[in-house]
Every structure is written in C-alpha cells, then in structure tokens.
Amino acid sequence: MSNFSKTKAHVHVATAGNVSDGTISFNTPVLSALKGASMVVQRAGVVVAWDGVIAVAGNIVTVDNTGSVDWAAADVLIITTL
C-alpha cells in the first residue's frame, strides 16, 4: 500500500505486479473519510481513456483495473482525492 503525500494528489508508476494484481490501494493522510477520488492514466505522456473502478473506504483509495481499457506497466497513475 502506498502513502499519499500531504497534498491531495498521488503519482504512481504502475508495475508489472500492479497489472497482475489488478488493484492498487493508497493510504491517504486525511483524518476523516474522503468524499471521493479521481484518476488520470498517462502512457508515454498521453492520457489513456482508463475506465476501471475507484473505491473509497475511510482514508483508503483502491483503484481496480477491471474496465475495458487497463493501465499497463510503466503507465503513470495520477490520483486526486476530494
């Protein structure tokens, strides 16, 4: 599980392990529950039309690669919390 910095955004480069797991969870530093999150996926600097699922439970954000357009190893995931 990765940790967010004190800002409301987190940048993560997907690994082959993330791709095979199909999910990535991030721990946020907020004291109360998050209201939501959004994510942008970039591949070689171009935004990808990722359509997976983002789940928020307390201060944990989990992104799931179940959509028809997946992230791949070395893609840059930019998660912003609300």
PDB file with SEQRES, HELIX, SHEET and CRYST1 records, atoms N, CA, C and O in Angstrom:
SEQRES   1 A   82  MET SER ASN PHE SER LYS THR LYS ALA HIS VAL HIS VAL          
SEQRES   2 A   82  ALA THR ALA GLY ASN VAL SER ASP GLY THR ILE SER PHE          
SEQRES   3 A   82  ASN THR PRO VAL LEU SER ALA LEU LYS GLY ALA SER MET          
SEQRES   4 A   82  VAL VAL GLN ARG ALA GLY VAL VAL VAL ALA TRP ASP GLY          
SEQRES   5 A   82  VAL ILE ALA VAL ALA GLY ASN ILE VAL THR VAL ASP ASN          
SEQRES   6 A   82  THR GLY SER VAL ASP TRP ALA ALA ALA ASP VAL LEU ILE          
SEQRES   7 A   82  ILE THR THR LEU                                              
HELIX    1 AA1 ALA A   16  ASP A   21  1                                   6    
SHEET    1 AA1 4 SER A   2  ASN A   3  0                                        
SHEET    2 AA1 4 THR A  23  ASN A  27  1                                        
SHEET    3 AA1 4 ILE A  60  ASP A  64 -1                                        
SHEET    4 AA1 4 VAL A  53  ALA A  57 -1                                        
SHEET    1 AA2 4 ALA A   9  VAL A  13  0                                        
SHEET    2 AA2 4 VAL A  76  THR A  81 -1                                        
SHEET    3 AA2 4 ALA A  37  ARG A  43 -1                                        
SHEET    4 AA2 4 VAL A  46  VAL A  48 -1                                        
CRYST1    1.000    1.000    1.000  90.00  90.00  90.00 P 1           1          
ATOM      1  N   MET A   1       0.840  -1.165   0.000  1.00  0.00           N  
ATOM      2  CA  MET A   1       0.000   0.000   0.000  1.00  0.00           C  
ATOM      3  C   MET A   1       0.889   1.233   0.000  1.00  0.00           C  
ATOM      4  O   MET A   1       1.801   1.351   0.818  1.00  0.00           O  
ATOM      5  N   SER A   2       0.624   2.135  -0.905  1.00  0.00           N  
ATOM      6  CA  SER A   2       1.379   3.378  -0.991  1.00  0.00           C  
ATOM      7  C   SER A   2       0.769   4.426  -0.082  1.00  0.00           C  
ATOM      8  O   SER A   2      -0.400   4.323   0.290  1.00  0.00           O  
ATOM      9  N   ASN A   3       1.544   5.427   0.277  1.00  0.00           N  
ATOM     10  CA  ASN A   3       1.038   6.535   1.082  1.00  0.00           C  
ATOM     11  C   ASN A   3       0.991   7.803   0.258  1.00  0.00           C  
ATOM     12  O   ASN A   3       1.910   8.091  -0.509  1.00  0.00           O  
ATOM     13  N   PHE A   4      -0.081   8.561   0.415  1.00  0.00           N  
ATOM     14  CA  PHE A   4      -0.188   9.854  -0.235  1.00  0.00           C  
ATOM     15  C   PHE A   4       0.731  10.830   0.471  1.00  0.00           C  
ATOM     16  O   PHE A   4       1.009  10.686   1.662  1.00  0.00           O  
ATOM     17  N   SER A   5       1.201  11.820  -0.265  1.00  0.00           N  
ATOM     18  CA  SER A   5       1.923  12.915   0.370  1.00  0.00           C  
ATOM     19  C   SER A   5       0.886  13.800   1.047  1.00  0.00           C  
ATOM     20  O   SER A   5      -0.301  13.474   1.013  1.00  0.00           O  
ATOM     21  N   LYS A   6       1.292  14.907   1.659  1.00  0.00           N  
ATOM     22  CA  LYS A   6       0.326  15.777   2.324  1.00  0.00           C  
ATOM     23  C   LYS A   6      -0.520  16.570   1.345  1.00  0.00           C  
ATOM     24  O   LYS A   6      -1.507  17.184   1.752  1.00  0.00           O  
ATOM     25  N   THR A   7      -0.168  16.577   0.083  1.00  0.00           N  
ATOM     26  CA  THR A   7      -1.025  17.193  -0.915  1.00  0.00           C  
ATOM     27  C   THR A   7      -2.190  16.248  -1.177  1.00  0.00           C  
ATOM     28  O   THR A   7      -2.231  15.147  -0.627  1.00  0.00           O  
ATOM     29  N   LYS A   8      -3.128  16.662  -2.004  1.00  0.00           N  
ATOM     30  CA  LYS A   8      -4.282  15.824  -2.284  1.00  0.00           C  
ATOM     31  C   LYS A   8      -4.108  15.031  -3.569  1.00  0.00           C  
ATOM     32  O   LYS A   8      -5.089  14.565  -4.150  1.00  0.00           O  
ATOM     33  N   ALA A   9      -2.874  14.874  -4.017  1.00  0.00           N  
ATOM     34  CA  ALA A   9      -2.640  14.094  -5.236  1.00  0.00           C  
ATOM     35  C   ALA A   9      -1.502  13.108  -4.995  1.00  0.00           C  
ATOM     36  O   ALA A   9      -0.613  13.344  -4.177  1.00  0.00           O  
ATOM     37  N   HIS A  10      -1.550  12.020  -5.714  1.00  0.00           N  
ATOM     38  CA  HIS A  10      -0.523  10.999  -5.604  1.00  0.00           C  
ATOM     39  C   HIS A  10      -0.201  10.516  -7.009  1.00  0.00           C  
ATOM     40  O   HIS A  10      -1.103  10.245  -7.802  1.00  0.00           O  
ATOM     41  N   VAL A  11       1.073  10.410  -7.310  1.00  0.00           N  
ATOM     42  CA  VAL A  11       1.519   9.905  -8.609  1.00  0.00           C  
ATOM     43  C   VAL A  11       2.173   8.547  -8.378  1.00  0.00           C  
ATOM     44  O   VAL A  11       3.039   8.400  -7.515  1.00  0.00           O  
ATOM     45  N   HIS A  12       1.754   7.571  -9.148  1.00  0.00           N  
ATOM     46  CA  HIS A  12       2.271   6.213  -9.008  1.00  0.00           C  
ATOM     47  C   HIS A  12       2.563   5.660 -10.397  1.00  0.00           C  
ATOM     48  O   HIS A  12       1.726   5.762 -11.294  1.00  0.00           O  
ATOM     49  N   VAL A  13       3.731   5.082 -10.579  1.00  0.00           N  
ATOM     50  CA  VAL A  13       4.058   4.405 -11.835  1.00  0.00           C  
ATOM     51  C   VAL A  13       3.708   2.931 -11.657  1.00  0.00           C  
ATOM     52  O   VAL A  13       4.250   2.249 -10.787  1.00  0.00           O  
ATOM     53  N   ALA A  14       2.798   2.458 -12.493  1.00  0.00           N  
ATOM     54  CA  ALA A  14       2.329   1.073 -12.376  1.00  0.00           C  
ATOM     55  C   ALA A  14       3.462   0.094 -12.675  1.00  0.00           C  
ATOM     56  O   ALA A  14       4.283   0.316 -13.565  1.00  0.00           O  
ATOM     57  N   THR A  15       3.481  -0.979 -11.918  1.00  0.00           N  
ATOM     58  CA  THR A  15       4.474  -2.040 -12.101  1.00  0.00           C  
ATOM     59  C   THR A  15       3.798  -3.263 -12.719  1.00  0.00           C  
ATOM     60  O   THR A  15       2.572  -3.332 -12.802  1.00  0.00           O  
ATOM     61  N   ALA A  16       4.594  -4.203 -13.141  1.00  0.00           N  
ATOM     62  CA  ALA A  16       4.039  -5.461 -13.657  1.00  0.00           C  
ATOM     63  C   ALA A  16       3.230  -6.161 -12.575  1.00  0.00           C  
ATOM     64  O   ALA A  16       2.213  -6.790 -12.869  1.00  0.00           O  
ATOM     65  N   GLY A  17       3.676  -6.058 -11.320  1.00  0.00           N  
ATOM     66  CA  GLY A  17       2.924  -6.642 -10.201  1.00  0.00           C  
ATOM     67  C   GLY A  17       1.563  -6.006 -10.031  1.00  0.00           C  
ATOM     68  O   GLY A  17       0.583  -6.700  -9.762  1.00  0.00           O  
ATOM     69  N   ASN A  18       1.488  -4.664 -10.189  1.00  0.00           N  
ATOM     70  CA  ASN A  18       0.196  -3.982 -10.115  1.00  0.00           C  
ATOM     71  C   ASN A  18      -0.737  -4.484 -11.211  1.00  0.00           C  
ATOM     72  O   ASN A  18      -1.928  -4.691 -10.977  1.00  0.00           O  
ATOM     73  N   VAL A  19      -0.192  -4.676 -12.400  1.00  0.00           N  
ATOM     74  CA  VAL A  19      -1.005  -5.141 -13.524  1.00  0.00           C  
ATOM     75  C   VAL A  19      -1.535  -6.536 -13.241  1.00  0.00           C  
ATOM     76  O   VAL A  19      -2.718  -6.798 -13.458  1.00  0.00           O  
ATOM     77  N   SER A  20      -0.684  -7.437 -12.760  1.00  0.00           N  
ATOM     78  CA  SER A  20      -1.151  -8.806 -12.486  1.00  0.00           C  
ATOM     79  C   SER A  20      -2.100  -8.855 -11.296  1.00  0.00           C  
ATOM     80  O   SER A  20      -3.020  -9.672 -11.277  1.00  0.00           O  
ATOM     81  N   ASP A  21      -1.889  -7.985 -10.293  1.00  0.00           N  
ATOM     82  CA  ASP A  21      -2.811  -7.927  -9.142  1.00  0.00           C  
ATOM     83  C   ASP A  21      -4.168  -7.371  -9.565  1.00  0.00           C  
ATOM     84  O   ASP A  21      -5.207  -7.819  -9.080  1.00  0.00           O  
ATOM     85  N   GLY A  22      -4.157  -6.399 -10.464  1.00  0.00           N  
ATOM     86  CA  GLY A  22      -5.402  -5.797 -10.926  1.00  0.00           C  
ATOM     87  C   GLY A  22      -5.934  -4.682 -10.050  1.00  0.00           C  
ATOM     88  O   GLY A  22      -6.879  -3.994 -10.438  1.00  0.00           O  
ATOM     89  N   THR A  23      -5.347  -4.485  -8.869  1.00  0.00           N  
ATOM     90  CA  THR A  23      -5.766  -3.396  -7.984  1.00  0.00           C  
ATOM     91  C   THR A  23      -4.540  -2.773  -7.323  1.00  0.00           C  
ATOM     92  O   THR A  23      -3.499  -3.411  -7.165  1.00  0.00           O  
ATOM     93  N   ILE A  24      -4.698  -1.519  -6.945  1.00  0.00           N  
ATOM     94  CA  ILE A  24      -3.682  -0.815  -6.157  1.00  0.00           C  
ATOM     95  C   ILE A  24      -4.423  -0.044  -5.078  1.00  0.00           C  
ATOM     96  O   ILE A  24      -5.428   0.608  -5.363  1.00  0.00           O  
ATOM     97  N   SER A  25      -3.940  -0.110  -3.841  1.00  0.00           N  
ATOM     98  CA  SER A  25      -4.541   0.647  -2.744  1.00  0.00           C  
ATOM     99  C   SER A  25      -3.568   1.717  -2.267  1.00  0.00           C  
ATOM    100  O   SER A  25      -2.358   1.495  -2.209  1.00  0.00           O  
ATOM    101  N   PHE A  26      -4.116   2.879  -1.929  1.00  0.00           N  
ATOM    102  CA  PHE A  26      -3.340   4.011  -1.448  1.00  0.00           C  
ATOM    103  C   PHE A  26      -3.909   4.479  -0.113  1.00  0.00           C  
ATOM    104  O   PHE A  26      -5.124   4.620   0.032  1.00  0.00           O  
ATOM    105  N   ASN A  27      -3.050   4.716   0.844  1.00  0.00           N  
ATOM    106  CA  ASN A  27      -3.438   5.245   2.146  1.00  0.00           C  
ATOM    107  C   ASN A  27      -3.305   6.766   2.097  1.00  0.00           C  
ATOM    108  O   ASN A  27      -2.257   7.275   1.700  1.00  0.00           O  
ATOM    109  N   THR A  28      -4.337   7.493   2.489  1.00  0.00           N  
ATOM    110  CA  THR A  28      -4.298   8.947   2.473  1.00  0.00           C  
ATOM    111  C   THR A  28      -4.067   9.480   3.873  1.00  0.00           C  
ATOM    112  O   THR A  28      -4.395   8.792   4.839  1.00  0.00           O  
ATOM    113  N   PRO A  29      -3.512  10.683   4.025  1.00  0.00           N  
ATOM    114  CA  PRO A  29      -3.210  11.228   5.350  1.00  0.00           C  
ATOM    115  C   PRO A  29      -4.378  11.957   6.006  1.00  0.00           C  
ATOM    116  O   PRO A  29      -4.200  12.553   7.068  1.00  0.00           O  
ATOM    117  N   VAL A  30      -5.548  11.928   5.416  1.00  0.00           N  
ATOM    118  CA  VAL A  30      -6.662  12.688   5.983  1.00  0.00           C  
ATOM    119  C   VAL A  30      -7.165  12.041   7.264  1.00  0.00           C  
ATOM    120  O   VAL A  30      -7.058  10.828   7.447  1.00  0.00           O  
ATOM    121  N   LEU A  31      -7.710  12.862   8.142  1.00  0.00           N  
ATOM    122  CA  LEU A  31      -8.202  12.356   9.421  1.00  0.00           C  
ATOM    123  C   LEU A  31      -9.640  11.870   9.327  1.00  0.00           C  
ATOM    124  O   LEU A  31     -10.052  11.002  10.097  1.00  0.00           O  
ATOM    125  N   SER A  32     -10.404  12.416   8.395  1.00  0.00           N  
ATOM    126  CA  SER A  32     -11.791  11.981   8.233  1.00  0.00           C  
ATOM    127  C   SER A  32     -11.936  11.281   6.883  1.00  0.00           C  
ATOM    128  O   SER A  32     -11.018  11.293   6.063  1.00  0.00           O  
ATOM    129  N   ALA A  33     -13.084  10.679   6.669  1.00  0.00           N  
ATOM    130  CA  ALA A  33     -13.319   9.928   5.434  1.00  0.00           C  
ATOM    131  C   ALA A  33     -13.282  10.844   4.213  1.00  0.00           C  
ATOM    132  O   ALA A  33     -13.720  11.994   4.263  1.00  0.00           O  
ATOM    133  N   LEU A  34     -12.758  10.315   3.134  1.00  0.00           N  
ATOM    134  CA  LEU A  34     -12.714  11.049   1.871  1.00  0.00           C  
ATOM    135  C   LEU A  34     -14.105  11.098   1.261  1.00  0.00           C  
ATOM    136  O   LEU A  34     -14.941  10.235   1.528  1.00  0.00           O  
ATOM    137  N   LYS A  35     -14.346  12.108   0.444  1.00  0.00           N  
ATOM    138  CA  LYS A  35     -15.613  12.221  -0.265  1.00  0.00           C  
ATOM    139  C   LYS A  35     -15.545  11.535  -1.627  1.00  0.00           C  
ATOM    140  O   LYS A  35     -16.584  11.197  -2.195  1.00  0.00           O  
ATOM    141  N   GLY A  36     -14.357  11.327  -2.153  1.00  0.00           N  
ATOM    142  CA  GLY A  36     -14.215  10.681  -3.443  1.00  0.00           C  
ATOM    143  C   GLY A  36     -12.803  10.827  -3.973  1.00  0.00           C  
ATOM    144  O   GLY A  36     -11.934  11.405  -3.321  1.00  0.00           O  
ATOM    145  N   ALA A  37     -12.590  10.299  -5.154  1.00  0.00           N  
ATOM    146  CA  ALA A  37     -11.273  10.370  -5.786  1.00  0.00           C  
ATOM    147  C   ALA A  37     -11.444  10.273  -7.292  1.00  0.00           C  
ATOM    148  O   ALA A  37     -12.438   9.745  -7.791  1.00  0.00           O  
ATOM    149  N   SER A  38     -10.464  10.790  -7.997  1.00  0.00           N  
ATOM    150  CA  SER A  38     -10.449  10.662  -9.457  1.00  0.00           C  
ATOM    151  C   SER A  38      -9.060  10.227  -9.881  1.00  0.00           C  
ATOM    152  O   SER A  38      -8.096  10.387  -9.132  1.00  0.00           O  
ATOM    153  N   MET A  39      -8.956   9.678 -11.082  1.00  0.00           N  
ATOM    154  CA  MET A  39      -7.660   9.213 -11.542  1.00  0.00           C  
ATOM    155  C   MET A  39      -7.504   9.469 -13.035  1.00  0.00           C  
ATOM    156  O   MET A  39      -8.443   9.306 -13.815  1.00  0.00           O  
ATOM    157  N   VAL A  40      -6.298   9.872 -13.412  1.00  0.00           N  
ATOM    158  CA  VAL A  40      -5.910  10.038 -14.807  1.00  0.00           C  
ATOM    159  C   VAL A  40      -4.751   9.080 -15.055  1.00  0.00           C  
ATOM    160  O   VAL A  40      -3.834   8.986 -14.240  1.00  0.00           O  
ATOM    161  N   VAL A  41      -4.792   8.377 -16.171  1.00  0.00           N  
ATOM    162  CA  VAL A  41      -3.713   7.464 -16.549  1.00  0.00           C  
ATOM    163  C   VAL A  41      -3.017   8.046 -17.770  1.00  0.00           C  
ATOM    164  O   VAL A  41      -3.661   8.417 -18.751  1.00  0.00           O  
ATOM    165  N   GLN A  42      -1.696   8.121 -17.693  1.00  0.00           N  
ATOM    166  CA  GLN A  42      -0.911   8.589 -18.831  1.00  0.00           C  
ATOM    167  C   GLN A  42       0.024   7.479 -19.298  1.00  0.00           C  
ATOM    168  O   GLN A  42       0.658   6.795 -18.494  1.00  0.00           O  
ATOM    169  N   ARG A  43       0.091   7.321 -20.602  1.00  0.00           N  
ATOM    170  CA  ARG A  43       1.005   6.350 -21.218  1.00  0.00           C  
ATOM    171  C   ARG A  43       1.876   7.133 -22.193  1.00  0.00           C  
ATOM    172  O   ARG A  43       1.386   7.665 -23.188  1.00  0.00           O  
ATOM    173  N   ALA A  44       3.152   7.196 -21.901  1.00  0.00           N  
ATOM    174  CA  ALA A  44       4.095   7.954 -22.739  1.00  0.00           C  
ATOM    175  C   ALA A  44       3.640   9.399 -22.901  1.00  0.00           C  
ATOM    176  O   ALA A  44       3.772   9.982 -23.977  1.00  0.00           O  
ATOM    177  N   GLY A  45       3.099   9.978 -21.815  1.00  0.00           N  
ATOM    178  CA  GLY A  45       2.693  11.382 -21.827  1.00  0.00           C  
ATOM    179  C   GLY A  45       1.323  11.660 -22.411  1.00  0.00           C  
ATOM    180  O   GLY A  45       0.898  12.814 -22.453  1.00  0.00           O  
ATOM    181  N   VAL A  46       0.621  10.630 -22.864  1.00  0.00           N  
ATOM    182  CA  VAL A  46      -0.708  10.794 -23.457  1.00  0.00           C  
ATOM    183  C   VAL A  46      -1.745  10.214 -22.497  1.00  0.00           C  
ATOM    184  O   VAL A  46      -1.561   9.118 -21.969  1.00  0.00           O  
ATOM    185  N   VAL A  47      -2.837  10.953 -22.271  1.00  0.00           N  
ATOM    186  CA  VAL A  47      -3.889  10.469 -21.376  1.00  0.00           C  
ATOM    187  C   VAL A  47      -4.589   9.274 -22.008  1.00  0.00           C  
ATOM    188  O   VAL A  47      -4.941   9.298 -23.188  1.00  0.00           O  
ATOM    189  N   VAL A  48      -4.786   8.229 -21.210  1.00  0.00           N  
ATOM    190  CA  VAL A  48      -5.439   6.995 -21.635  1.00  0.00           C  
ATOM    191  C   VAL A  48      -6.888   7.032 -21.134  1.00  0.00           C  
ATOM    192  O   VAL A  48      -7.151   7.531 -20.040  1.00  0.00           O  
ATOM    193  N   ALA A  49      -7.806   6.520 -21.910  1.00  0.00           N  
ATOM    194  CA  ALA A  49      -9.223   6.509 -21.533  1.00  0.00           C  
ATOM    195  C   ALA A  49      -9.505   5.356 -20.569  1.00  0.00           C  
ATOM    196  O   ALA A  49     -10.315   4.475 -20.859  1.00  0.00           O  
ATOM    197  N   TRP A  50      -8.823   5.374 -19.415  1.00  0.00           N  
ATOM    198  CA  TRP A  50      -8.989   4.311 -18.414  1.00  0.00           C  
ATOM    199  C   TRP A  50     -10.422   4.316 -17.901  1.00  0.00           C  
ATOM    200  O   TRP A  50     -10.979   5.383 -17.642  1.00  0.00           O  
ATOM    201  N   ASP A  51     -11.025   3.148 -17.750  1.00  0.00           N  
ATOM    202  CA  ASP A  51     -12.423   3.067 -17.312  1.00  0.00           C  
ATOM    203  C   ASP A  51     -12.627   2.030 -16.209  1.00  0.00           C  
ATOM    204  O   ASP A  51     -13.662   1.366 -16.147  1.00  0.00           O  
ATOM    205  N   GLY A  52     -11.633   1.905 -15.351  1.00  0.00           N  
ATOM    206  CA  GLY A  52     -11.751   0.994 -14.208  1.00  0.00           C  
ATOM    207  C   GLY A  52     -12.590   1.606 -13.105  1.00  0.00           C  
ATOM    208  O   GLY A  52     -13.344   2.550 -13.337  1.00  0.00           O  
ATOM    209  N   VAL A  53     -12.456   1.069 -11.911  1.00  0.00           N  
ATOM    210  CA  VAL A  53     -13.270   1.481 -10.771  1.00  0.00           C  
ATOM    211  C   VAL A  53     -12.388   2.078  -9.684  1.00  0.00           C  
ATOM    212  O   VAL A  53     -11.303   1.570  -9.401  1.00  0.00           O  
ATOM    213  N   ILE A  54     -12.868   3.164  -9.075  1.00  0.00           N  
ATOM    214  CA  ILE A  54     -12.198   3.755  -7.918  1.00  0.00           C  
ATOM    215  C   ILE A  54     -13.122   3.581  -6.724  1.00  0.00           C  
ATOM    216  O   ILE A  54     -14.287   3.975  -6.772  1.00  0.00           O  
ATOM    217  N   ALA A  55     -12.602   2.987  -5.646  1.00  0.00           N  
ATOM    218  CA  ALA A  55     -13.377   2.806  -4.429  1.00  0.00           C  
ATOM    219  C   ALA A  55     -12.707   3.574  -3.292  1.00  0.00           C  
ATOM    220  O   ALA A  55     -11.482   3.586  -3.177  1.00  0.00           O  
ATOM    221  N   VAL A  56     -13.518   4.209  -2.460  1.00  0.00           N  
ATOM    222  CA  VAL A  56     -13.015   4.959  -1.316  1.00  0.00           C  
ATOM    223  C   VAL A  56     -13.653   4.387  -0.060  1.00  0.00           C  
ATOM    224  O   VAL A  56     -14.877   4.302   0.033  1.00  0.00           O  
ATOM    225  N   ALA A  57     -12.828   3.994   0.906  1.00  0.00           N  
ATOM    226  CA  ALA A  57     -13.313   3.471   2.184  1.00  0.00           C  
ATOM    227  C   ALA A  57     -12.480   4.115   3.286  1.00  0.00           C  
ATOM    228  O   ALA A  57     -11.319   3.757   3.481  1.00  0.00           O  
ATOM    229  N   GLY A  58     -13.071   5.064   4.006  1.00  0.00           N  
ATOM    230  CA  GLY A  58     -12.315   5.795   5.024  1.00  0.00           C  
ATOM    231  C   GLY A  58     -11.223   6.602   4.363  1.00  0.00           C  
ATOM    232  O   GLY A  58     -11.499   7.470   3.535  1.00  0.00           O  
ATOM    233  N   ASN A  59      -9.984   6.322   4.725  1.00  0.00           N  
ATOM    234  CA  ASN A  59      -8.867   7.043   4.104  1.00  0.00           C  
ATOM    235  C   ASN A  59      -8.073   6.164   3.129  1.00  0.00           C  
ATOM    236  O   ASN A  59      -6.917   6.457   2.827  1.00  0.00           O  
ATOM    237  N   ILE A  60      -8.695   5.090   2.643  1.00  0.00           N  
ATOM    238  CA  ILE A  60      -8.059   4.188   1.684  1.00  0.00           C  
ATOM    239  C   ILE A  60      -8.725   4.351   0.317  1.00  0.00           C  
ATOM    240  O   ILE A  60      -9.947   4.266   0.195  1.00  0.00           O  
ATOM    241  N   VAL A  61      -7.905   4.586  -0.705  1.00  0.00           N  
ATOM    242  CA  VAL A  61      -8.387   4.658  -2.084  1.00  0.00           C  
ATOM    243  C   VAL A  61      -7.863   3.417  -2.806  1.00  0.00           C  
ATOM    244  O   VAL A  61      -6.662   3.149  -2.790  1.00  0.00           O  
ATOM    245  N   THR A  62      -8.761   2.660  -3.438  1.00  0.00           N  
ATOM    246  CA  THR A  62      -8.372   1.484  -4.196  1.00  0.00           C  
ATOM    247  C   THR A  62      -8.803   1.673  -5.648  1.00  0.00           C  
ATOM    248  O   THR A  62      -9.963   1.980  -5.923  1.00  0.00           O  
ATOM    249  N   VAL A  63      -7.874   1.491  -6.564  1.00  0.00           N  
ATOM    250  CA  VAL A  63      -8.204   1.551  -7.987  1.00  0.00           C  
ATOM    251  C   VAL A  63      -8.153   0.138  -8.542  1.00  0.00           C  
ATOM    252  O   VAL A  63      -7.229  -0.626  -8.265  1.00  0.00           O  
ATOM    253  N   ASP A  64      -9.171  -0.193  -9.334  1.00  0.00           N  
ATOM    254  CA  ASP A  64      -9.351  -1.543  -9.849  1.00  0.00           C  
ATOM    255  C   ASP A  64      -9.281  -1.486 -11.370  1.00  0.00           C  
ATOM    256  O   ASP A  64      -9.927  -0.644 -11.994  1.00  0.00           O  
ATOM    257  N   ASN A  65      -8.513  -2.362 -11.951  1.00  0.00           N  
ATOM    258  CA  ASN A  65      -8.231  -2.352 -13.388  1.00  0.00           C  
ATOM    259  C   ASN A  65      -9.211  -3.227 -14.170  1.00  0.00           C  
ATOM    260  O   ASN A  65      -8.815  -3.872 -15.141  1.00  0.00           O  
ATOM    261  N   THR A  66     -10.490  -3.259 -13.761  1.00  0.00           N  
ATOM    262  CA  THR A  66     -11.454  -4.178 -14.374  1.00  0.00           C  
ATOM    263  C   THR A  66     -12.126  -3.652 -15.633  1.00  0.00           C  
ATOM    264  O   THR A  66     -12.878  -4.390 -16.270  1.00  0.00           O  
ATOM    265  N   GLY A  67     -11.883  -2.412 -16.011  1.00  0.00           N  
ATOM    266  CA  GLY A  67     -12.527  -1.853 -17.204  1.00  0.00           C  
ATOM    267  C   GLY A  67     -11.962  -2.435 -18.492  1.00  0.00           C  
ATOM    268  O   GLY A  67     -11.068  -3.281 -18.469  1.00  0.00           O  
ATOM    269  N   SER A  68     -12.495  -1.971 -19.606  1.00  0.00           N  
ATOM    270  CA  SER A  68     -12.032  -2.472 -20.900  1.00  0.00           C  
ATOM    271  C   SER A  68     -10.703  -1.848 -21.318  1.00  0.00           C  
ATOM    272  O   SER A  68      -9.990  -2.407 -22.151  1.00  0.00           O  
ATOM    273  N   VAL A  69     -10.361  -0.671 -20.733  1.00  0.00           N  
ATOM    274  CA  VAL A  69      -9.067  -0.029 -21.001  1.00  0.00           C  
ATOM    275  C   VAL A  69      -8.271  -0.068 -19.699  1.00  0.00           C  
ATOM    276  O   VAL A  69      -8.595   0.654 -18.756  1.00  0.00           O  
ATOM    277  N   ASP A  70      -7.240  -0.897 -19.639  1.00  0.00           N  
ATOM    278  CA  ASP A  70      -6.467  -1.095 -18.416  1.00  0.00           C  
ATOM    279  C   ASP A  70      -5.226  -0.215 -18.388  1.00  0.00           C  
ATOM    280  O   ASP A  70      -4.763   0.272 -19.419  1.00  0.00           O  
ATOM    281  N   TRP A  71      -4.693  -0.021 -17.165  1.00  0.00           N  
ATOM    282  CA  TRP A  71      -3.361   0.568 -17.070  1.00  0.00           C  
ATOM    283  C   TRP A  71      -2.366  -0.553 -17.354  1.00  0.00           C  
ATOM    284  O   TRP A  71      -2.671  -1.732 -17.177  1.00  0.00           O  
ATOM    285  N   ALA A  72      -1.199  -0.172 -17.788  1.00  0.00           N  
ATOM    286  CA  ALA A  72      -0.148  -1.137 -18.106  1.00  0.00           C  
ATOM    287  C   ALA A  72       1.090  -0.796 -17.291  1.00  0.00           C  
ATOM    288  O   ALA A  72       1.183   0.295 -16.729  1.00  0.00           O  
ATOM    289  N   ALA A  73       2.033  -1.715 -17.224  1.00  0.00           N  
ATOM    290  CA  ALA A  73       3.296  -1.448 -16.517  1.00  0.00           C  
ATOM    291  C   ALA A  73       3.928  -0.204 -17.128  1.00  0.00           C  
ATOM    292  O   ALA A  73       3.943  -0.050 -18.349  1.00  0.00           O  
ATOM    293  N   ALA A  74       4.441   0.669 -16.296  1.00  0.00           N  
ATOM    294  CA  ALA A  74       5.090   1.932 -16.642  1.00  0.00           C  
ATOM    295  C   ALA A  74       4.102   3.055 -16.938  1.00  0.00           C  
ATOM    296  O   ALA A  74       4.533   4.181 -17.185  1.00  0.00           O  
ATOM    297  N   ASP A  75       2.783   2.793 -16.924  1.00  0.00           N  
ATOM    298  CA  ASP A  75       1.821   3.894 -17.035  1.00  0.00           C  
ATOM    299  C   ASP A  75       1.894   4.735 -15.767  1.00  0.00           C  
ATOM    300  O   ASP A  75       2.195   4.217 -14.692  1.00  0.00           O  
ATOM    301  N   VAL A  76       1.622   6.018 -15.890  1.00  0.00           N  
ATOM    302  CA  VAL A  76       1.617   6.924 -14.752  1.00  0.00           C  
ATOM    303  C   VAL A  76       0.178   7.125 -14.304  1.00  0.00           C  
ATOM    304  O   VAL A  76      -0.665   7.579 -15.077  1.00  0.00           O  
ATOM    305  N   LEU A  77      -0.099   6.781 -13.041  1.00  0.00           N  
ATOM    306  CA  LEU A  77      -1.429   6.950 -12.466  1.00  0.00           C  
ATOM    307  C   LEU A  77      -1.399   8.188 -11.576  1.00  0.00           C  
ATOM    308  O   LEU A  77      -0.576   8.280 -10.665  1.00  0.00           O  
ATOM    309  N   ILE A  78      -2.289   9.133 -11.836  1.00  0.00           N  
ATOM    310  CA  ILE A  78      -2.372  10.357 -11.034  1.00  0.00           C  
ATOM    311  C   ILE A  78      -3.718  10.337 -10.332  1.00  0.00           C  
ATOM    312  O   ILE A  78      -4.758  10.519 -10.965  1.00  0.00           O  
ATOM    313  N   ILE A  79      -3.699  10.113  -9.010  1.00  0.00           N  
ATOM    314  CA  ILE A  79      -4.919  10.002  -8.225  1.00  0.00           C  
ATOM    315  C   ILE A  79      -5.090  11.271  -7.410  1.00  0.00           C  
ATOM    316  O   ILE A  79      -4.168  11.689  -6.709  1.00  0.00           O  
ATOM    317  N   THR A  80      -6.254  11.885  -7.497  1.00  0.00           N  
ATOM    318  CA  THR A  80      -6.556  13.094  -6.751  1.00  0.00           C  
ATOM    319  C   THR A  80      -7.729  12.807  -5.828  1.00  0.00           C  
ATOM    320  O   THR A  80      -8.743  12.260  -6.262  1.00  0.00           O  
ATOM    321  N   THR A  81      -7.598  13.171  -4.558  1.00  0.00           N  
ATOM    322  CA  THR A  81      -8.684  12.942  -3.605  1.00  0.00           C  
ATOM    323  C   THR A  81      -9.538  14.196  -3.455  1.00  0.00           C  
ATOM    324  O   THR A  81      -9.070  15.317  -3.654  1.00  0.00           O  
ATOM    325  N   LEU A  82     -10.792  13.980  -3.103  1.00  0.00           N  
ATOM    326  CA  LEU A  82     -11.768  15.054  -2.942  1.00  0.00           C  
ATOM    327  C   LEU A  82     -12.217  15.144  -1.504  1.00  0.00           C  
ATOM    328  O   LEU A  82     -13.042  15.993  -1.166  1.00  0.00           O  
TER     329      LEU A  82                                                      
END                                                                             
